[in-house]
Amino acid sequence: AGMEGSGDASRAVADWRLAVWTLCSVLLPVLITAWCSFQRSRRQLLMRDIFRKSKHDWHYTDLFGQPSYCCVCAQHILRGAFCGCCGLRVSERCLKKADQLFLCKEIMMRGTGGAPSSMPHHWIRGNVPLCSCCMVCKQQCGTQPKLCDYRCVWCQYTVHDECMVECLRTEDCTFGEFKDLIIPPYYLSTINQMRKEKRTSYEKVVPYCRKHWMPVIVLANTRSGNNMGETLLGEFKMLLNPVQVFDLSKIAPAKALQLCTLLPCNTVRVLVCGGDGTVGWVLDAIDEMKIKGQERYIPQVAILPLGTGNDLSNTLGWGAGYAGEVPVEQILRNVMEADGIKLDRWKVQVTNKGYYNLRKPKVFTMNNYFSVGPDALMALNFHAHREKTPSLFSSRIINKAVYFFYGTKDCLVQECKDLNKKVELELDGERIELPNLEGIIVLNIGYWGGGCRLWEGMGDEPYPLARHDDGLLEVVGVHGSFHCAQIQVKLANPVRLGQAHTVRLILKSSKMPMQVDGEPWAQGPCTVTITHKTRALMLYHSGEQTDDDASSLSE
């Protein structure tokens, strides 16, 4: 009995030990994970505090895209913080020290007295761009696996450690290749001082008086299309003065464009990074400048297409969509070389029918096109779907796939059939007899539906050329979604209804989908009147020009 009792006791002890070890083996990883998570949260909190107070534009990354070295301790780092303006890279533990040691790009020079017309280079050591060459010996920089060589944050010139001499540290910066696009800090400090003294004669301020100076303002919509806006903001801030680069999710274009009033008249160029909707938003802000009496400061507008359709961008030669395939430096060169043209803008007034309708007419501004029928229905379905789950629509490919789905669905259902029995169409006051149609599209520009030249169709029939600056609208009809698809692949022609200066469309009965420049809604009985509103100053890039574009631009 005694032996059995001692055996039971030893088994109980063994069971307890097993239980304790099992508990430890479970709890220890949990405790270590919790401790690491707490420490990481604490570090992130400290970093956010530094980011918030710093003059640098710090961002954190878990993995740098190229071999990187900390600017403080010179150690190789895989992750850490980088400044989106001056390009400094630093490890987590050196962040606070780097923030205190190194100055970022100054958007305005500190008070030095007088009116400075130059400034020295601002050198940053290490992490120079790949394939950069030394401005002294013309040999490649950044080839050694360590923190080495220098780069000026303004002119982007690079210099070897051994080639860096004292005279280069104090030499005046030329601002490099993009000197005609950059707003120098000394210019803004001089203008600021003159405004305090209530002087407005800026003509003698350098580089205001320079003949070829054409400062650029970058307006980026970080929510457009493929979400590339955030990356582009940083790249443009590296090459230009950060004061020239605006995030439209944080500041309205009307406020950003007030910078034009400090710059020479009729010289400013604006680069809009976004979809056609963003471009329309900026053009509306420019129209507000005209109302305020600031017409002499109106800029010319170029486009970097980040949206889904990008038909206006395609018409003006800037391409159907940007996915990072062209370096930012080349984009700025294209803006410098682009030619000025004009774009008609139209007023679309929608007046609801009914004796007791006391609501004001809905008024839209149209740059691209107005439509009623299947393409407006696709846009309406897409818009409703995106409002419910916006996180799913971060890719241009996904967006086009959803459009394809709704187009295929409409081919089967035909929700817009017998449109010709529900509407009346007048072109310049003359009523048009409509054939059997499902949709009517009123075009201001050459491209429609994400890259289709709708007015030309297959190009096998003679027709008057479509232009975006002649004060004329092209009006076409389509037989349905399948007909639209055939036109897009040049297997069919649209039903050309005519060209006109004024278009009037009367929806007599039922509710139909309508859209203006991709903004859709469901509309009951109404009268739609389209008249010329104004002209916008745009920039045309001939580098993306096709044969069709060349013929439409020729006189």
C-alpha positions in Angstrom: 0.0 0.0 0.0 2.9 2.3 0.9 4.5 1.6 -2.4 1.3 2.4 -4.3 0.9 5.7 -2.4 4.4 6.9 -3.2 3.9 5.9 -6.9 0.6 7.9 -7.0 2.4 10.9 -5.4 5.3 10.8 -7.9 2.8 10.5 -10.8 1.0 13.6 -9.5 4.2 15.5 -9.2 5.1 14.5 -12.8 1.7 15.6 -14.0 2.1 18.9 -12.2 5.5 19.4 -13.8 4.1 18.6 -17.2 1.3 21.0 -16.7 3.7 23.8 -15.5 6.0 23.2 -18.5 3.1 23.1 -20.9 1.8 26.4 -19.5 5.2 28.0 -19.7 5.7 26.8 -23.3 2.4 28.4 -24.1 2.7 31.6 -22.1 6.3 32.4 -22.8 5.9 33.0 -26.6 2.7 34.9 -25.9 4.5 37.1 -23.3 7.5 37.7 -25.7 5.1 38.6 -28.6 3.2 40.9 -26.3 6.4 42.6 -25.1 7.7 43.0 -28.6 4.4 44.4 -29.7 4.4 46.9 -26.8 7.9 48.0 -27.6 7.1 48.4 -31.3 3.9 50.4 -30.5 6.0 52.6 -28.2 8.7 53.2 -30.9 6.0 54.0 -33.4 4.4 56.5 -31.0 7.8 58.1 -30.5 8.4 58.2 -34.3 5.0 59.7 -34.9 5.7 62.4 -32.4 9.0 63.2 -34.1 7.3 63.1 -37.5 4.6 65.6 -36.3 7.1 68.1 -34.9 9.8 67.8 -37.6 10.4 70.1 -40.5 11.4 67.1 -42.5 8.7 65.1 -44.4 9.5 61.8 -42.7 7.9 58.5 -43.8 8.5 55.0 -42.3 9.2 52.0 -44.5 9.7 48.3 -43.6 12.0 47.8 -46.6 14.0 50.3 -48.7 13.9 49.8 -52.4 17.7 50.0 -52.8 20.8 49.5 -50.6 20.6 52.2 -48.0 22.8 53.5 -45.2 21.9 55.5 -42.1 23.0 59.2 -42.5 24.0 59.3 -38.8 25.7 56.0 -37.9 26.6 55.0 -41.5 25.3 51.5 -40.9 23.6 49.5 -43.6 19.8 49.5 -43.0 16.9 47.5 -44.4 14.1 49.6 -42.8 13.8 53.0 -41.2 12.6 56.5 -42.0 13.2 58.6 -45.1 12.5 62.3 -45.9 10.2 62.8 -48.9 11.7 66.2 -49.6 15.5 66.0 -49.1 16.0 62.2 -49.3 17.7 61.6 -46.0 17.6 58.0 -44.8 18.0 57.0 -41.2 17.6 54.0 -38.8 14.9 54.1 -36.1 17.3 54.6 -33.3 19.1 57.5 -35.1 15.9 59.3 -36.2 15.8 61.9 -33.4 19.5 62.7 -33.8 19.1 63.1 -37.6 16.1 65.3 -37.2 18.3 67.7 -35.1 21.5 67.5 -37.1 20.3 67.9 -40.7 18.2 70.7 -42.3 15.5 69.8 -44.8 14.8 71.7 -48.1 13.8 75.2 -47.2 10.8 76.5 -49.1 11.8 80.1 -48.2 15.2 81.4 -47.3 15.7 82.8 -43.8 16.1 86.5 -43.5 19.5 87.6 -44.8 18.7 91.2 -45.5 18.4 92.7 -49.0 17.0 90.8 -51.9 19.1 87.6 -52.5 19.3 86.3 -56.1 21.2 83.1 -55.5 21.8 80.4 -52.8 24.5 77.8 -52.2 24.2 74.1 -52.8 22.5 72.0 -50.1 24.6 68.8 -49.9 23.3 65.5 -48.4 25.8 62.7 -47.9 25.1 59.1 -49.0 22.3 57.2 -50.7 22.9 58.9 -54.1 20.6 57.8 -57.0 21.8 54.8 -58.9 23.7 55.6 -62.2 24.4 59.2 -61.1 27.7 60.8 -62.2 30.1 63.1 -60.4 29.9 66.7 -61.6 33.7 67.0 -61.2 35.3 63.9 -62.7 32.2 62.6 -64.6 32.6 59.0 -63.1 29.8 57.0 -61.6 28.9 57.8 -57.9 27.5 55.6 -55.2 29.4 52.5 -56.3 30.9 51.6 -52.9 28.9 49.6 -50.4 28.9 52.3 -47.7 27.7 55.8 -46.9 29.6 57.8 -49.5 29.4 60.7 -51.9 27.2 63.8 -51.9 24.0 65.0 -53.7 22.6 68.5 -53.8 18.8 68.4 -53.0 18.1 71.3 -55.4 20.1 70.7 -58.6 20.4 66.9 -58.1 24.2 67.0 -58.9 26.3 64.4 -57.3 30.0 64.5 -56.2 32.5 61.9 -55.0 33.8 62.3 -51.4 37.3 62.8 -52.8 36.1 65.3 -55.4 34.3 67.5 -52.9 36.3 70.7 -52.4 35.5 73.7 -50.2 34.6 75.9 -53.2 31.7 73.4 -54.1 30.2 73.8 -50.6 29.9 77.6 -51.0 29.3 77.6 -54.8 25.9 79.0 -56.0 23.4 76.3 -57.0 22.1 76.5 -60.6 19.0 74.4 -59.8 20.1 72.0 -62.5 18.0 70.7 -65.4 14.7 72.0 -64.0 15.7 75.5 -63.1 13.0 76.9 -65.3 10.3 75.0 -63.4 11.6 75.5 -59.8 10.4 78.3 -57.6 13.7 79.2 -55.7 13.4 79.8 -51.9 15.1 83.2 -52.3 12.4 84.3 -54.7 9.6 83.6 -52.1 11.5 85.3 -49.3 11.9 88.4 -51.5 8.2 88.4 -52.5 7.2 87.9 -48.9 9.2 90.9 -47.8 7.8 93.0 -50.6 4.2 92.0 -49.7 4.9 93.1 -46.1 6.0 96.5 -47.5 2.9 96.5 -49.7 5.0 96.6 -52.9 3.7 94.5 -55.9 6.2 95.3 -58.6 7.8 91.9 -58.9 9.2 92.4 -62.4 12.9 93.0 -61.2 13.0 90.0 -58.8 15.1 87.1 -59.9 14.0 84.8 -61.6 10.8 86.7 -62.3 12.7 88.7 -64.9 14.2 85.6 -66.5 12.9 85.1 -70.0 12.3 81.3 -70.0 11.1 80.8 -66.4 7.8 78.8 -66.4 7.2 77.6 -62.8 5.1 74.5 -62.4 2.6 73.7 -59.7 1.8 70.0 -59.1 -1.7 69.1 -57.9 -2.0 65.4 -57.0 -5.1 63.5 -56.0 -3.9 60.6 -53.8 -7.3 58.9 -54.1 -7.4 58.7 -57.9 -7.3 55.4 -59.8 -4.3 53.2 -58.9 -3.3 55.1 -55.7 0.0 56.2 -57.1 -0.5 59.8 -56.0 1.3 59.4 -52.7 4.5 58.1 -54.3 4.4 60.9 -57.0 4.0 63.6 -54.3 7.4 62.5 -52.8 9.2 62.3 -56.1 8.0 65.7 -57.2 9.0 67.2 -53.8 12.5 65.8 -54.3 12.9 67.5 -57.7 11.0 70.8 -57.0 10.4 73.2 -54.2 8.0 71.4 -51.8 5.8 74.5 -51.8 5.0 73.8 -55.5 3.5 70.4 -54.7 0.0 70.0 -53.2 -2.0 67.0 -52.1 -5.6 67.6 -53.2 -6.9 65.4 -50.4 -5.6 68.0 -47.9 -6.0 71.3 -49.7 -8.6 72.5 -52.3 -7.3 73.4 -55.7 -8.7 77.0 -55.4 -6.4 77.6 -52.4 -3.4 75.9 -54.0 -3.8 78.0 -57.2 -3.4 81.3 -55.3 0.3 80.6 -55.6 -0.1 81.7 -59.2 -0.7 85.3 -58.1 2.9 85.5 -56.8 4.3 84.4 -60.1 4.7 86.0 -63.6 1.5 86.5 -65.6 0.7 83.9 -68.3 3.8 81.7 -67.5 2.6 79.2 -64.8 2.0 75.6 -65.8 -0.1 73.3 -63.6 0.4 69.5 -63.7 -2.7 67.7 -62.5 -2.0 64.1 -61.3 -5.4 62.4 -61.3 -8.4 61.3 -63.3 -10.7 63.3 -65.6 -12.8 64.2 -62.5 -9.7 65.7 -60.8 -8.9 67.7 -63.9 -12.5 69.1 -64.0 -12.2 70.1 -60.3 -9.0 72.1 -61.0 -10.5 73.7 -64.1 -13.5 74.8 -62.0 -11.1 76.4 -59.6 -9.4 78.2 -62.5 -12.8 79.5 -63.5 -13.2 80.9 -60.0 -10.0 82.8 -60.5 -11.5 84.5 -63.5 -14.6 85.6 -61.4 -12.2 87.0 -58.8 -10.5 89.2 -61.5 -7.3 87.1 -61.5 -7.5 86.3 -65.3 -3.9 87.4 -66.0 -2.7 84.7 -63.6 -4.5 81.8 -65.3 -2.2 78.8 -65.7 -1.9 76.3 -68.5 -2.9 72.7 -67.5 -1.1 69.5 -68.2 -2.3 66.0 -67.1 -0.7 62.9 -65.5 -3.5 60.4 -65.9 -4.1 58.3 -62.7 -7.8 57.7 -63.1 -9.7 54.8 -64.8 -11.0 56.4 -68.0 -8.6 59.3 -68.7 -10.3 60.2 -72.0 -9.4 63.9 -71.7 -5.7 63.0 -71.0 -5.7 60.7 -74.0 -7.2 63.4 -76.2 -4.5 65.9 -75.2 -1.6 63.4 -75.8 -0.8 62.6 -72.2 -1.7 58.9 -72.5 -4.5 56.6 -71.4 -3.0 55.9 -67.9 0.2 56.2 -65.9 1.6 53.2 -63.9 5.1 54.4 -63.1 6.6 53.4 -66.4 7.9 56.9 -67.2 10.4 58.5 -64.8 9.2 61.7 -63.0 12.1 63.6 -64.6 10.7 62.8 -68.1 7.3 63.9 -67.0 8.7 67.3 -66.1 10.5 67.5 -69.4 7.3 66.8 -71.2 5.5 69.6 -69.3 8.3 72.0 -70.3 8.1 71.0 -74.0 4.3 70.9 -74.2 2.3 73.2 -76.5 -0.5 75.4 -75.4 -4.0 74.8 -76.8 -7.6 75.6 -75.8 -10.4 73.3 -74.6 -14.1 74.1 -74.9 -16.0 73.8 -71.6 -19.8 73.5 -71.7 -22.7 74.3 -69.4 -25.2 71.4 -68.9 -28.5 72.5 -67.4 -31.1 69.9 -66.3 -34.6 71.3 -65.7 -37.1 68.9 -64.2 -40.6 68.8 -65.7 -43.8 69.4 -63.7 -46.0 72.4 -62.9 -45.2 72.3 -59.2 -41.5 71.9 -59.5 -39.9 74.7 -57.5 -36.4 73.3 -57.4 -33.6 75.1 -59.2 -32.2 73.5 -62.4 -29.2 71.2 -61.9 -26.2 72.8 -63.5 -23.0 70.9 -64.5 -19.8 71.8 -66.3 -18.8 69.4 -69.0 -15.3 68.9 -70.4 -15.6 65.4 -72.0 -19.1 64.2 -72.7 -22.7 63.9 -71.7 -24.7 60.7 -72.2 -28.1 59.1 -71.6 -28.4 55.3 -72.0 -26.3 52.2 -71.5 -22.9 53.8 -70.8 -24.5 56.1 -68.2 -26.2 53.0 -66.7 -22.8 51.2 -66.4 -21.3 54.3 -64.8 -24.2 54.5 -62.3 -23.9 50.8 -61.3 -20.1 51.2 -61.0 -20.5 54.3 -58.9 -23.1 52.7 -56.5 -20.8 49.6 -56.1 -17.8 51.8 -55.4 -19.7 53.8 -52.7 -20.5 50.5 -50.9 -17.0 49.0 -51.0 -14.4 51.7 -51.9 -11.4 49.5 -50.8 -12.1 47.1 -53.7 -11.6 49.8 -56.3 -7.9 50.6 -55.9 -6.7 49.2 -59.2 -7.4 50.4 -62.8 -7.7 46.8 -64.0 -10.4 45.9 -61.3 -12.3 49.1 -62.2 -12.4 48.2 -65.9 -13.4 44.6 -65.1 -16.4 45.9 -63.1 -17.4 48.1 -66.1 -17.1 45.0 -68.3 -19.4 43.0 -66.0 -22.1 45.7 -66.0 -21.8 46.1 -69.8 -22.3 42.4 -70.3 -25.2 42.4 -68.0 -26.9 45.2 -69.9 -26.4 43.3 -73.2 -28.8 40.7 -71.7 -31.3 42.9 -69.9 -31.4 46.0 -72.2 -32.7 48.4 -69.6 -32.5 51.4 -71.9 -34.3 50.1 -75.0 -36.7 52.3 -77.0 -34.9 55.4 -76.0 -35.9 57.1 -79.3 -39.6 56.9 -78.1 -38.8 58.5 -74.8 -36.7 61.5 -75.9 -36.7 64.4 -78.4 -33.4 65.8 -79.7 -32.7 69.3 -81.0 -29.4 70.4 -82.6 -29.1 74.2 -82.9 -32.9 74.4 -82.6 -33.6 71.8 -85.3 -35.4 68.7 -84.3 -33.7 65.4 -85.3 -35.6 62.3 -86.2 -34.2 59.5 -84.2 -33.8 55.9 -85.4 -34.2 52.9 -83.0 -31.6 53.7 -80.2 -30.7 52.8 -76.7 -28.3 55.7 -76.0 -27.3 59.2 -77.0 -23.8 60.6 -76.4 -22.8 64.2 -76.8 -19.0 64.5 -77.3 -16.6 67.5 -76.7 -13.4 65.5 -77.0 -12.0 62.8 -79.4 -11.9 59.9 -76.9 -14.7 58.2 -75.1 -15.2 55.1 -72.9 -11.5 54.6 -71.9 -9.7 55.1 -75.2 -12.3 54.7 -78.0 -12.5 57.4 -80.8 -16.3 57.2 -80.9 -17.1 59.9 -83.6 -14.7 58.3 -86.1 -15.8 54.7 -85.5 -14.1 52.4 -88.0 -12.8 55.4 -89.9 -14.2 54.1 -93.2 -16.7 56.9 -93.8 -16.1 60.6 -94.6 -17.1 62.8 -91.7 -16.3 66.3 -90.4 -13.3 66.3 -88.1 -14.0 66.4 -84.3 -12.1 69.1 -82.4 -12.1 70.1 -78.8 -11.6 73.8 -79.5 -14.1 74.6 -82.3 -17.2 75.4 -80.3 -19.0 72.4 -81.7 -20.3 69.2 -80.1 -20.5 65.9 -81.8 -23.8 63.9 -81.2 -24.0 60.2 -81.8 -26.4 57.4 -81.0 -25.7 53.7 -80.0 -28.0 50.7 -80.3 -26.9 49.2 -76.9 -24.0 47.9 -74.9 -23.0 45.4 -77.5 -22.9 48.1 -80.1 -20.7 50.2 -77.8 -18.3 47.2 -77.5 -18.2 46.8 -81.3 -17.3 50.4 -81.8 -14.5 50.2 -79.2 -12.8 47.4 -81.2 -13.5 49.2 -84.6 -16.0 46.6 -85.8 -18.9 49.1 -86.1 -19.7 52.8 -86.6 -21.8 54.9 -84.3 -25.1 56.5 -85.5 -23.8 60.0 -86.3 -26.7 62.4 -85.5 -24.8 65.6 -86.2 -22.6 68.5 -84.9 -24.1 71.6 -83.1 -23.3 74.6 -81.0 -26.3 74.0 -78.8 -27.9 70.7 -77.9 -31.4 70.3 -76.3 -32.6 66.9 -75.2 -36.2 66.4 -73.8 -36.8 63.2 -71.7 -40.6 62.9 -72.0 -41.3 59.9 -69.8 -39.8 57.3 -67.4 -36.5 57.5 -65.5 -33.2 57.1 -67.4 -29.6 57.0 -66.3 -27.5 60.1 -67.3 -23.9 61.1 -66.8 -21.6 64.1 -67.2 -17.9 63.3 -67.4 -18.4 60.1 -65.5 -20.6 61.5 -62.7 -23.9 59.5 -63.1 -27.4 59.8 -61.7 -30.9 58.5 -62.4 -33.1 61.2 -64.0 -36.9 61.6 -64.4 -38.7 63.6 -67.1 -36.7 66.7 -67.8 -35.1 69.1 -70.4 -31.3 69.0 -70.8 -29.7 72.0 -72.5 -26.0 72.1 -73.4 -24.5 75.5 -74.2 -20.9 76.8 -74.5 -19.5 78.1 -71.2 -15.8 79.1 -71.6 -12.5 77.9 -72.8 -9.7 76.4 -70.7 -5.9 76.8 -71.4 -4.5 73.3 -71.7 -1.1 71.8 -72.6 -0.8 69.3 -75.5 2.0 66.7 -75.4 2.8 65.6 -79.0 4.9 62.7 -77.8 1.9 60.5 -77.3 0.3 61.6 -80.6 -1.3 59.1 -82.9 -2.2 59.5 -86.6 -5.9 60.1 -85.6 -4.8 62.8 -83.1 -2.6 64.5 -85.7 -5.5 64.7 -88.2 -7.9 66.1 -85.6 -5.4 68.8 -84.6 -4.5 69.9 -88.1 -6.4 72.8 -89.5 
